Amino acid sequence: MDPKSKSRRELLKGGAAAVGAVAAGAVGTAALAQTKVAVAGSGLPTYAENEAPMIATDDDLVAYGTRSHYVTSKRVPAIMNGYSRSSPDEFGLTFHIATPLQDSYGSIQASSLHYTATTKGAFIPDIDPAKHTLMINGLVDKPRVFTMADLKRFPSVSRFHFIECNSNSHSATDKNVQSSHGLTSNAEWTGVLLSTLFKEVGVKKEANWFVAEGAEEIKGASTMPMSKAMADVMVAYGMNGEPLRPQQGFPVRLIVPGFEGIFNTKWLRHIKAVDQYQLNMDDYGHLNRSTLGAAMIYQIGPKSIITFPSGGQKLPDKGWYEITGLAWSGQAAVKKVEVSTDNGKTWKLAELKGTAHPMAHVRFGTMFNWQGGEHLILSRTTDAIGQVQPGRDELAKALGVPVTPAWRPPGNNNTIMKWKINADGSVTNGLA
């Protein structure tokens, strides 16, 4: 008789005995023990009993779900050197909260970890969606007030886009990714295109701009080109498959792909079509009466950041690691990302981990065999319209200014960030 056949029969016999024991009311541990003996007798690997405690399914797990208590990644108040909106401020109020990009996987940030900024007050409105309305008027044929139910009757779109605060400006003082780049996040947004609503109300041809106003604690508004509204602006009510969260503008907000964060108006309640640039509270520092100039100033250039290995992390031993991070551009999709492990002397093309959507984060990665020693690692993005992420020294030279450890480029800083892998495997800021 074939000994292999005999072994198989014994294995099946042992498994049947275990099932019989359970059916006869024997305790589960006895059944498990019999199964383990049978598996051991077959020559297959043995398995230890699961010694981890079991989690009971309670109302919270059923209703919404919670993450494992072993996962501790969290947002933190953003500290922005050189900017007035540091969090917390001198009164203890928090305006900006940074996302932990160093702990993220893929290209999407969880709704609960998405960065948030409250530019005109530390408090957020508590809006009943059943009572909320969005008014569109100004230079339109049919001014109209939309309820939330009205908005959801229009054809919906779902698109991936990042949002980034202008204050997301790294320097040699940043200790980790959350500090240097934590004021940007990427999500899937669902809603109706603003162009659809403008067509519904009949926007007039002389309307070259539109003004968006939210229901913030301290009221403000932003002026944007009508050409942008008709291209890709969304009136969003969904985020990552669920309703917007209060900090993200519940029940409805604007998503203005590629434009800096302040223009992505939250708690949206009023849009007005106008023929001239309007001076509003939000427009401080963004003044530009040319639609082309506005588009160039408002939009964020090609950008990337290595999230592993990065500041505060450590390579435990020599060997292969994947250098990985995020890349994006405010004017197009990412075309390619290059990574250097020798301070930019040589570059290697990285793999894009999935589809590079326009004005959205995409994860990149490349393998690196660390054999000890010091390395300055950096990444640079080229977008689909040919723009290349500049180096910090390169931009300073173009501006004719000296580079100091604390220097931050003006406007939307999309310069290259460096991390230093030290000889012991620890990782620190490479700009210092």
C-alpha positions as CSV (number, residue, x, y, z in Angstrom):
1,M,0.0,0.0,0.0
2,D,1.2,3.5,-0.9
3,P,2.3,5.1,2.4
4,K,1.2,8.5,1.0
5,S,-2.3,7.2,0.5
6,K,-2.3,5.8,4.0
7,S,-1.2,9.2,5.3
8,R,-4.0,11.0,3.5
9,R,-6.6,8.5,4.8
10,E,-5.3,9.0,8.4
11,L,-5.5,12.8,7.9
12,L,-9.1,12.6,6.7
13,K,-10.0,10.2,9.5
14,G,-8.5,12.5,12.1
15,G,-10.4,15.5,10.6
16,A,-13.7,13.5,10.6
17,A,-13.1,12.6,14.3
18,A,-12.7,16.2,15.1
19,V,-15.9,17.2,13.4
20,G,-17.7,14.3,15.2
21,A,-16.4,15.5,18.5
22,V,-17.9,18.9,17.9
23,A,-21.2,17.5,16.7
24,A,-21.3,15.3,19.9
25,G,-21.0,18.5,22.0
26,A,-17.3,18.1,22.9
27,V,-15.5,21.3,23.8
28,G,-13.8,23.2,21.0
29,T,-10.3,22.8,22.4
30,A,-10.7,19.0,22.3
31,A,-11.7,19.1,18.7
32,L,-8.8,21.5,17.9
33,A,-6.4,19.1,19.7
34,Q,-7.5,16.1,17.6
35,T,-7.1,18.1,14.4
36,K,-3.7,19.2,15.5
37,V,-2.6,15.6,16.2
38,A,-3.9,14.5,12.8
39,V,-2.1,17.3,11.0
40,A,1.1,16.5,12.9
41,G,0.8,12.9,11.9
42,S,0.5,13.8,8.2
43,G,3.9,15.4,8.1
44,L,2.4,18.8,7.4
45,P,3.4,21.8,9.5
46,T,1.9,22.0,13.0
47,Y,0.0,25.1,14.0
48,A,0.0,26.7,17.5
49,E,-3.3,27.6,19.1
50,N,-4.3,31.3,18.7
51,E,-3.3,32.8,22.0
52,A,-4.6,36.3,21.1
53,P,-7.7,37.4,23.1
54,M,-10.9,37.6,21.1
55,I,-12.7,40.9,20.6
56,A,-16.4,40.9,21.3
57,T,-18.7,42.5,18.6
58,D,-20.3,45.5,20.4
59,D,-22.6,48.2,19.2
60,D,-19.8,50.5,18.1
61,L,-18.2,47.8,15.9
62,V,-21.5,47.0,14.4
63,A,-22.6,50.6,13.8
64,Y,-19.5,52.2,12.3
65,G,-16.4,50.1,13.1
66,T,-13.2,51.0,14.9
67,R,-9.5,50.6,14.1
68,S,-7.2,48.2,16.0
69,H,-6.0,49.6,19.2
70,Y,-2.5,48.7,18.0
71,V,-2.7,51.3,15.3
72,T,-1.9,54.7,16.9
73,S,-1.2,56.9,13.9
74,K,-3.0,60.3,14.4
75,R,-3.2,63.9,13.2
76,V,-1.4,66.6,15.2
77,P,-1.7,70.4,15.3
78,A,0.5,71.9,12.6
79,I,3.4,74.2,13.6
80,M,4.2,76.5,10.8
81,N,7.3,78.5,11.4
82,G,7.0,82.0,9.9
83,Y,3.2,81.8,9.5
84,S,0.6,83.4,11.7
85,R,-1.8,80.5,11.7
86,S,0.3,78.2,13.8
87,S,-1.7,75.6,15.8
88,P,-2.4,76.0,18.6
89,D,-2.0,79.8,18.5
90,E,-1.4,82.1,21.5
91,F,-4.9,81.6,22.7
92,G,-4.7,77.8,22.5
93,L,-7.0,77.5,19.5
94,T,-6.2,75.0,16.7
95,F,-6.6,76.1,13.1
96,H,-4.5,73.6,11.2
97,I,-4.2,69.8,11.8
98,A,-1.6,67.8,9.9
99,T,-2.1,64.3,8.5
100,P,0.5,61.5,9.3
101,L,1.7,60.9,5.7
102,Q,4.6,58.9,7.1
103,D,2.2,56.2,8.2
104,S,-0.1,56.1,5.1
105,Y,-0.4,53.3,2.6
106,G,-1.5,53.8,-1.1
107,S,-2.5,57.1,-2.4
108,I,-5.7,57.9,-0.3
109,Q,-5.8,59.4,3.2
110,A,-8.5,58.1,5.4
111,S,-11.3,60.6,6.1
112,S,-10.5,60.5,9.8
113,L,-6.8,61.4,9.1
114,H,-7.3,63.9,6.3
115,Y,-5.6,67.2,7.1
116,T,-7.9,70.1,8.0
117,A,-7.6,73.8,8.2
118,T,-9.9,76.4,9.6
119,T,-8.7,79.8,8.4
120,K,-11.1,82.2,9.9
121,G,-12.0,80.8,13.3
122,A,-11.3,77.8,15.4
123,F,-14.9,76.5,15.5
124,I,-16.9,74.8,12.8
125,P,-20.6,75.0,12.0
126,D,-23.1,72.3,13.0
127,I,-25.4,72.2,9.9
128,D,-28.6,70.3,9.5
129,P,-28.5,69.0,5.9
130,A,-32.3,68.9,5.7
131,K,-32.3,72.7,6.2
132,H,-29.1,73.7,4.3
133,T,-29.3,75.4,1.0
134,L,-26.9,76.6,-1.7
135,M,-27.9,79.8,-3.6
136,I,-26.5,80.5,-7.0
137,N,-27.1,84.1,-8.3
138,G,-25.4,87.0,-9.9
139,L,-25.0,87.1,-13.7
140,V,-27.3,84.1,-14.4
141,D,-30.6,83.8,-16.2
142,K,-32.4,81.9,-13.4
143,P,-31.1,82.5,-9.9
144,R,-31.9,79.5,-7.8
145,V,-31.7,78.0,-4.3
146,F,-30.7,74.4,-4.2
147,T,-31.5,72.0,-1.3
148,M,-29.3,69.1,-0.6
149,A,-31.9,66.8,-2.1
150,D,-31.9,69.0,-5.2
151,L,-28.1,68.6,-5.6
152,K,-28.3,64.9,-5.4
153,R,-30.8,64.7,-8.2
154,F,-28.1,65.9,-10.7
155,P,-25.7,63.4,-12.4
156,S,-22.9,62.7,-9.9
157,V,-19.2,62.3,-10.4
158,S,-16.6,60.7,-8.2
159,R,-13.0,61.8,-8.7
160,F,-9.7,61.6,-6.8
161,H,-8.1,64.9,-5.9
162,F,-5.7,66.3,-3.4
163,I,-6.2,69.4,-1.3
164,E,-3.1,71.3,0.0
165,C,-2.7,74.3,2.2
166,N,-0.4,77.1,1.1
167,S,1.3,76.7,4.5
168,N,2.6,73.3,3.5
169,S,6.1,74.7,3.2
170,H,9.0,72.6,4.4
171,S,12.4,73.8,5.6
172,A,15.5,72.5,7.4
173,T,13.7,72.7,10.8
174,D,11.1,70.0,10.0
175,K,11.7,66.7,11.9
176,N,9.3,64.4,10.0
177,V,6.9,64.2,7.0
178,Q,3.9,65.2,9.1
179,S,5.7,68.5,9.9
180,S,7.1,69.1,6.5
181,H,4.2,68.0,4.3
182,G,1.3,67.1,6.6
183,L,-1.0,69.8,5.2
184,T,-2.0,67.9,2.1
185,S,-4.3,64.9,1.7
186,N,-5.9,63.0,-1.1
187,A,-9.4,61.6,-1.2
188,E,-12.2,60.4,-3.5
189,W,-14.8,63.1,-3.7
190,T,-18.4,62.7,-4.9
191,G,-20.8,65.4,-6.0
192,V,-22.1,67.3,-8.9
193,L,-19.9,69.4,-11.3
194,L,-20.3,73.1,-10.8
195,S,-20.5,73.5,-14.6
196,T,-23.7,71.4,-14.4
197,L,-25.3,73.8,-11.9
198,F,-24.2,76.9,-13.9
199,K,-25.8,75.4,-17.0
200,E,-28.9,74.8,-15.0
201,V,-29.2,78.5,-14.0
202,G,-27.9,79.8,-17.3
203,V,-24.6,81.7,-16.5
204,K,-24.2,84.8,-18.7
205,K,-21.3,85.1,-21.1
206,E,-20.0,88.3,-19.4
207,A,-19.5,86.3,-16.1
208,N,-15.7,85.8,-16.0
209,W,-15.4,85.1,-12.3
210,F,-17.4,83.5,-9.5
211,V,-17.3,84.1,-5.8
212,A,-17.8,81.2,-3.3
213,E,-18.9,81.7,0.3
214,G,-19.0,79.3,3.1
215,A,-20.7,79.3,6.5
216,E,-17.6,79.7,8.6
217,E,-17.5,81.2,12.0
218,I,-16.0,84.3,10.6
219,K,-17.3,84.8,7.1
220,G,-15.1,85.0,4.1
221,A,-15.3,84.3,0.3
222,S,-12.9,83.5,-2.6
223,T,-12.9,84.7,-6.2
224,M,-12.0,82.2,-8.9
225,P,-12.0,82.2,-12.7
226,M,-15.2,81.1,-14.4
227,S,-13.0,79.1,-16.8
228,K,-11.9,76.9,-13.8
229,A,-15.6,76.5,-12.7
230,M,-16.6,75.2,-16.2
231,A,-13.5,72.9,-16.3
232,D,-13.5,70.7,-13.3
233,V,-14.8,72.3,-10.0
234,M,-17.0,70.0,-8.0
235,V,-19.8,70.7,-5.5
236,A,-19.0,67.7,-3.3
237,Y,-21.2,66.1,-0.6
238,G,-19.3,62.7,-0.4
239,M,-15.8,61.8,0.7
240,N,-14.3,58.3,0.5
241,G,-17.6,56.7,0.1
242,E,-19.5,58.4,2.9
243,P,-20.9,61.9,3.6
244,L,-18.4,64.7,4.2
245,R,-17.2,65.0,7.8
246,P,-17.9,68.2,9.7
247,Q,-14.2,69.3,9.5
248,Q,-14.4,68.7,5.8
249,G,-17.4,71.0,5.2
250,F,-20.5,68.9,5.9
251,P,-22.9,68.8,4.2
252,V,-21.4,70.3,1.0
253,R,-18.2,72.0,-0.1
254,L,-16.2,73.0,-3.2
255,I,-13.4,70.9,-4.6
256,V,-11.2,73.1,-6.8
257,P,-8.7,70.6,-8.3
258,G,-5.1,71.8,-8.1
259,F,-5.9,75.1,-6.4
260,E,-4.5,75.8,-3.0
261,G,-6.7,74.7,0.0
262,I,-8.3,78.1,0.8
263,F,-10.3,78.0,-2.4
264,N,-11.9,74.7,-1.7
265,T,-14.7,76.4,0.2
266,K,-16.3,74.3,3.0
267,W,-19.9,74.5,4.3
268,L,-20.7,76.0,0.9
269,R,-23.9,78.2,0.9
270,H,-23.5,80.8,-1.8
271,I,-22.0,81.1,-5.3
272,K,-22.2,84.3,-7.3
273,A,-21.3,84.8,-10.9
274,V,-19.6,88.2,-11.5
275,D,-17.9,90.1,-14.3
276,Q,-15.1,91.6,-12.2
277,Y,-12.7,90.3,-9.6
278,Q,-14.1,90.7,-6.2
279,L,-12.0,91.7,-3.2
280,N,-12.9,89.4,-0.3
281,M,-11.4,88.4,3.0
282,D,-9.9,85.2,1.6
283,D,-8.2,87.1,-1.2
284,Y,-5.4,88.5,1.0
285,G,-2.2,87.5,-0.7
286,H,-4.0,86.1,-3.8
287,L,-4.8,89.3,-5.6
288,N,-4.7,88.9,-9.4
289,R,-7.1,90.5,-11.8
290,S,-6.0,88.3,-14.8
291,T,-7.7,84.9,-15.2
292,L,-4.5,83.5,-16.6
293,G,-2.4,85.0,-13.8
294,A,-4.9,83.7,-11.2
295,A,-4.7,80.2,-12.6
296,M,-0.9,80.2,-12.5
297,I,-0.7,81.7,-8.9
298,Y,-3.5,79.6,-7.4
299,Q,-2.4,76.3,-8.7
300,I,0.3,74.1,-7.1
301,G,3.3,73.0,-9.1
302,P,4.7,69.4,-9.4
303,K,5.6,68.1,-6.0
304,S,6.7,64.9,-4.2
305,I,7.8,63.7,-0.8
306,I,9.5,60.4,0.3
307,T,7.5,59.0,3.2
308,F,9.7,56.0,3.9
309,P,12.4,56.2,4.9
310,S,11.9,59.7,6.3
311,G,12.6,61.8,9.4
312,G,12.1,60.0,12.7
313,Q,12.2,56.5,11.2
314,K,15.1,54.1,11.2
315,L,16.4,51.2,9.0
316,P,16.9,48.3,11.5
317,D,19.6,46.5,9.5
318,K,21.3,46.3,6.2
319,G,19.5,45.0,3.1
320,W,16.7,45.8,0.7
321,Y,14.1,48.4,1.4
322,E,11.5,50.1,-0.8
323,I,11.9,53.9,-0.9
324,T,8.3,55.1,-1.2
325,G,6.3,58.3,-1.2
326,L,3.7,60.5,-2.8
327,A,3.7,62.7,-5.8
328,W,1.2,65.2,-7.2
329,S,0.8,68.3,-9.4
330,G,-1.9,71.0,-9.3
331,Q,-2.0,71.4,-13.1
332,A,-1.9,67.8,-14.5
333,A,-1.4,64.2,-13.7
334,V,2.0,63.0,-12.5
335,K,4.0,61.6,-15.5
336,K,7.0,60.2,-13.7
337,V,8.9,60.3,-10.4
338,E,12.6,59.9,-10.1
339,V,14.5,59.0,-6.9
340,S,18.1,59.7,-6.0
341,T,20.1,58.1,-3.1
342,D,23.2,60.2,-3.7
343,N,22.0,63.8,-3.3
344,G,20.9,64.1,-6.9
345,K,24.1,63.0,-8.6
346,T,22.2,60.1,-10.2
347,W,18.5,59.4,-10.6
348,K,16.4,56.2,-10.9
349,L,12.9,56.1,-12.4
350,A,10.4,55.0,-9.7
351,E,7.3,52.8,-10.2
352,L,3.9,54.6,-10.0
353,K,1.7,52.4,-7.8
354,G,-1.5,52.7,-9.7
355,T,-3.2,55.2,-11.9
356,A,-1.9,58.8,-11.8
357,H,-5.1,60.9,-11.8
358,P,-5.0,64.6,-12.7
359,M,-4.5,66.8,-9.6
360,A,-4.2,63.8,-7.3
361,H,-1.6,62.1,-5.2
362,V,-0.1,58.9,-6.6
363,R,2.2,56.6,-4.7
364,F,5.7,55.8,-6.1
365,G,8.4,53.3,-5.0
366,T,11.8,51.9,-5.9
367,M,14.0,49.3,-4.3
368,F,17.2,50.3,-2.5
369,N,19.9,48.1,-1.0
370,W,21.2,49.9,2.0
371,Q,24.6,48.6,3.1
372,G,25.3,51.1,5.8
373,G,26.8,54.5,5.4
374,E,25.2,57.9,4.8
375,H,22.8,58.7,2.0
376,L,20.9,61.8,1.0
377,I,17.6,60.6,-0.6
378,L,15.3,62.8,-2.6
379,S,12.6,62.6,-5.2
380,R,11.4,64.8,-8.0
381,T,8.2,64.8,-10.1
382,T,7.6,65.6,-13.7
383,D,3.9,66.2,-14.6
384,A,2.0,65.5,-17.8
385,I,2.5,69.0,-19.2
386,G,6.3,68.8,-18.7
387,Q,6.8,70.7,-15.5
388,V,9.7,69.5,-13.3
389,Q,9.8,69.8,-9.5
390,P,12.7,72.3,-8.7
391,G,15.4,71.9,-6.2
392,R,15.6,74.3,-3.3
393,D,19.0,75.7,-4.2
394,E,17.9,76.0,-7.9
395,L,14.8,78.1,-7.0
396,A,16.8,80.3,-4.6
397,K,19.3,81.0,-7.3
398,A,16.5,81.9,-9.7
399,L,15.1,84.3,-7.2
400,G,18.5,85.7,-6.4
401,V,18.3,85.1,-2.6
402,P,20.6,83.2,-0.3
403,V,19.6,79.8,1.1
404,T,19.6,79.4,4.9
405,P,18.3,76.5,6.9
406,A,15.1,78.4,7.8
407,W,14.4,79.8,4.3
408,R,11.0,78.9,2.8
409,P,10.3,79.8,-0.8
410,P,7.4,82.3,-1.2
411,G,4.0,81.1,-2.4
412,N,3.3,77.5,-3.0
413,N,6.6,75.8,-2.1
414,N,7.0,72.7,-4.3
415,T,10.8,72.4,-4.0
416,I,12.5,69.0,-3.4
417,M,12.8,67.7,0.2
418,K,15.8,65.7,1.2
419,W,16.1,63.1,4.0
420,K,19.4,61.9,5.4
421,I,20.0,58.2,6.2
422,N,22.7,58.2,8.8
423,A,25.3,55.4,9.3
424,D,23.3,53.9,12.1
425,G,20.1,53.7,10.0
426,S,18.4,56.7,11.6
427,V,16.8,59.2,9.3
428,T,16.9,63.0,9.8
429,N,16.2,66.2,7.8
430,G,18.6,66.3,4.8
431,L,18.3,70.1,4.3
432,A,20.0,70.9,7.6
